[in-house]
Amino acid sequence: MTPDERERMAILCERIAKEKNLTKFMELVEQLNDLLKHKEQRLRS
């Protein structure tokens, strides 16, 4: 995972923890899942 991706993940996790709007929460979780999927794909390669 690149430093930028790590930073993005930390920011997303912080925002997810604080988010009170369900729609926005789900959008943030989807973004985090995308980051994790990309990492998984790189690890499998």
N, C-alpha and C positions, 0 to 999 in steps of 0.2 A: 504494500500500500504506500502510495507516495505521501510526502509530507502534506501536500494540499488535500489529499483525500482524508488523511487522519484529522486534519483541522476541520474539514467539512463534516466529518462524522461527529466530532466533539460538539460542534455547533448545533448539528441536528439533534443530538441526544439532549443537549441543554434545552433547546426549544421544545422538544417533545415533552420533556419533564414538566415544563411550565405551561404548555398550551391548554387552554380551557375550551376552545371551540372544537367540536368533534370533527368537523369537515377539515379544518386546518391541521388538526392532529393527524388525521388519516393521510393527508397529503405529505406531511413531514415523514411519517412512517414509511410511506411508499418510496420517498427519496432515499431514506436510510437503507431500505431493502435493496434498492438499485445499486447502491454503493457496495453492499455486502455481496450481491450477486456477481458484480464485476470482480471483486476480490476472489471469490470462489472460482470463477472461470480462470483467473490467472494462476491460481494454485493448482488447478487440475491440468493445466497445460504443461 
